[in-house]
Amino acid sequence: MKHRHEGSVLLVVDVQNDFCPGGALEVKGGDEVIPVINALMPLFPGVVATQDWHPPGHVSFASSHPGRKIYDALEARGIRQVLWPDHCVQGSEGADFHTALERRFITLILRKGFTPGLDSYSAFFENDRKTPTGLAFFLKGLGHERVYLCGLATDYCVLYSAMDALALGFRVFLVEDAVRGVDLPEGSASKALDTMKAGGATILGSRELLAL
């Protein structure tokens, strides 16, 4: 089968139950990206889906820090850490991909954030900015030069993944109607789009891809 976007990978970031409506860390309208992503998947020779995969008591959980509240920030191992509700706990329903996400086109599932004392927003590096996930080696080994990003959330895992992909030499495209943001603090989702664009990412809509 010849794909329309040879040499490209669709990177589907964290489309998990806990980030969708009703989840522990709900992204408003998070499930709205799924039909768009499902339509895009068959266009690509490679589809990588990331999955937050936290152990109980993970450093990113407010519940792991007595006296701290959800959305507080602190330093852990010298790294700024936002504290979130317990979410995407390994093996839980919340950590599962949303049931509406079409899985048969996924060629690799990359789990991240499984180190108890270290978070991982990016699909390429953990938050110490030194520990690679191995994704870059996988993509380059298969000849993927372009990364098309979609998923959740615009201002965190999508943003970090985009900026790392650019730094690693990939051409990066953000599918704007296939992402949603936490928007914490307010305005951060819009700022993330500006940051990605300024960094060299191309912002486009799914219709442009589907029309090719």
Number of C-alpha atoms within 10 A of each C-alpha: 4 8 12 14 18 15 17 24 25 27 25 25 25 30 29 26 24 27 28 23 15 12 17 16 18 19 20 16 14 24 24 16 21 21 13 20 24 16 12 21 21 17 21 19 20 24 24 22 23 23 23 29 25 27 18 16 15 23 23 27 22 21 18 16 15 7 7 14 14 15 16 11 15 15 9 14 10 8 13 12 19 17 21 19 16 22 26 27 20 18 11 13 15 23 22 19 22 19 11 11 18 15 15 9 18 19 13 14 13 18 17 22 26 19 14 13 13 19 25 26 20 25 31 25 22 20 18 14 12 9 11 15 18 12 16 18 12 12 19 13 9 12 13 20 16 21 25 24 28 30 31 27 25 29 24 20 20 29 24 22 24 33 20 19 24 18 12 11 11 21 18 26 22 27 24 18 17 25 27 22 24 21 18 11 9 9 12 16 21 13 15 20 20 13 16 23 17 10 14 15 23 16 17 15 14 17 12 9 13 11 6 8
